[in-house]
Amino acid sequence: MAGKNKVMLFLSLCCAGMMVIPFIASCGKSGSISPSSSKIQMQVVNLSPDLQPIYLYVGLIRQSQAAYSYPYPSGYFSLTNIDTPIQIRSANSTISTTNFVSLDSVLKPNFKYTLFVTGLRADSTVTSIFAIDTARTPTPGRAKIRFINASPRSAGFDITANGTMAFRNQTYKNISKFIEVPPGNYEFKIMPAGQTTVISSIPGVTVADGKVYTIYCRGVAGGADSVAFGTGVIINR
């Protein structure tokens, strides 16, 4: 009887194991998303005047052979890995071997993101602005725009679109909400909040029906040479 009981116990354990293994496998599959199926896109904009070229790492894997240089947007690219952390490192190990930026933001499938890197290495203020670029489709016959202040040491800015106030008192690292505007040609002007003195303008921006745009500023207001104040426009969709 003892031998029979051992055999029955062995068979019971085998059956239980066969039931548990598929369950574990199915749990593992449901909790993971492959980069190819996630359709996550990102771009990096290096807006730190003295940081020099940088690399993006996602889940400790470098995302591009080419480094990202000031002040040019990389353009959107698909990620080869979607695990955290999201890190920015120097492309030159003699400058730094530590992470300038490290984020644990969870990336969502079918979303677009822009990672703005700003601040100054000289005073240890390098930081980031992590923007979600996926927005609802504009109302038919309209476009969407927003403004991001990536200018270190700056106070708030007011921004007008063809003379009409579009964004008010946009402070450093602030990401405005998207607003809808009619399609057309625009001149955007940037002024210190509450003032009328224009410190920068972006003329001849064509805003198209159904498109989504991000306007941003960089550099130091009143700065010259490498830290001169500047602007840019990104088409998010």
N, C-alpha and C positions, 0 to 999 in steps of 0.2 A: 504493500500500500504506500509505503514511504517513497519508493521509486516512482510509482504512478503519480503521486502528488507533485514530485519534483518536475516530472515531465509536463504536467498540466500548468505548473507555475511558469516554466520556461516558455511554453506556448503563449500563455497570457501576456507575458512581458514582451514577446516578439510582436504580438498583435498591437499592443499598446504603443510600441515604438513605431510601428508602421503608420499608425494614426497620427502620432505627434509630429513626425518628420515632415509630412506634407503641410501640416498646419503651420509649422515654423517657417517653411519655405514660402508659403503664401503670405505670411505676415511680412517677411523680408521684402517680397516683391511689391506689396502694396505701399510700403513706406519709402520706396526709393523712386527717383525720377532720373532718367538718363539725360545728359545734356542735349542729345539730338532730339529727344521728344519734348523737352521743356520749352524750346523755342524762345529762350531768354536771350536778349541782346543788350549789350552794354557799350558805352563809349567812355573814354577818359579824356578830360580836358585839363592839361597841366597849366595852371594859371599862377604858379608861384615863380616870381621873377628870378630868384636865385637858387632854386632847387636843382636845376639842370635836369637832364633826361631821367625818366622814371619807368619802372615796370609795374604791371598789375599782376598780382597773384590772387587766385581764388581757390580756396581749399588747398593752399600751399603749392599750387601748380601755376607756373608762369603762363600767361595767356597769349603772349605774342613774342616773337623773336625781336621785333623792332621796339625801340623805346619810344616814349611819348615826350615830345619836346615842347617847351614854352613857345608860344601860347596857343598851339594849334589843336583843335579837336581831332581825335583819332578817327571819328566816324564810327558807326555801329558795327559790331562784330558779334558773332555767336560765341558763347563761352564753351570752353572745352571741359569745364568742371563747374559745378554749381553749389559745392559745399562751402560753408564758412570756414575760416574767416576770409574777408575781403581785405587785401593788404596792398599798400603802395610802398615800394622799396626803390632805393637809388639804383640806377643802371651802372653806377661807378662805385665799386666797393671802397675806394679810397675816400669817398665822401661820407658814406655811412653804410654800416652793415645791419642796422636795425630798421624796423618798419617806421616809416613816416606816418602812415595811417593804418589802422586796423579796425575793421567793422565786423559785427556779427549779424548784420541785416539779412533776413531771410528773403531769398529771391523767389518770385512767383512765376509759374509757367505763363508764357505768352505775354510777358511784360518787357518793356524797354526801360533802361536806366542810364543815367549819366552821372559819373563820378567826377566832380570838380575838385581839383587839388589846388589849394590856395594858401595864403599866409607866407611868411618869410623864414627861411632857414637861419638867417643872420640873427634873429631874435627868438628863435625856437617857437615860432607861432604857426608852423605848418599844420594845416587842418584840412578838412574835407567838407564838401556839400554833396550829399547823396540824394539825387533827384529821381523820382519816379516819373518817367516820361509818357507812360500810357495814360491817355485821357479819353473821355467820352467823345464820340464823333461830334464835331460842331453842327449846329443847326444848319440845314440846307441854305446855301447862300451866305454863309458866314465862315470865318476862320477863328482860330484860338491863338492867343499869345499870353506869355507870362514873363516875369522879370526876376532875375537872380542877381543879388548883390554879392559879388565875390571880390570886392575891393578891400584889402586889409586896412585897418586903422580908420575906416570910413564911418561916418555917421549915416543918417538916413538920406535917401535920394527920392526926389519926385521925378516921374517920367511922363512926358506928354507924347501923344501920337497925333501928328498933324495939328498941333496946338491945343488938343483936348487932353485933360488930365486922365492918364490911364492907370498909373500906380502911384500911390502916395506914401511917403516916408518908409521906403524899403531899406531896412537896416542890414548890416553885414551878416552874411550867411542866410539871409531870409529868402525863402522861395515863395513868390506870390501865388495866388490862385490864378488859374487860367481865366481870361476874359474873352468874350466873343467880339469880333470887329468885322465890318464889311470888308470884302476883298478890295485890293487896290494898292497904290503906291504910297508909302508912308515915310515920314521923317520923324524919328524918335529923338527927343532931347532929354538930357539928364541934367538935373539941377539939385543943389543941396536942398533938403526938405524945407519947405516954407519960404524959399528964395526964388528969384527969377533969373539969376545969373546962370547961364548955360555953361557947364564945364565940358560937355561932350555931346555930339550929335551923330546920329546914324541916318544919313539921307539915302533915298533911293531903295528902300526895302520893299520888295514886291511881296504882298501877302495874298495868297491864292485861296480860292474857295475850297473848303474842306480840309485845309492844311492846319498843322499845329506847330507853333514856333516857341522857342525860348530865346529871349534877349538877355544878355548878361554884361556886366562890367568887370574889369580886372585892373590890376596895378593900383598905385596909390594916387588918390586925388591930389593934384598939384605936383606930383612927382615928375622927374625927368629921366631921360635915358632908359635904363633897363627897368625902372619901376614906373615908367610913364603910364598914366591912366589910359585905358582903352576899352573897347566894347566888342561884342560879337553877337552873331545870330546863328542859331541852330535850328534846322528843320527836324522836328521830332517825328513828323508823319506827313 
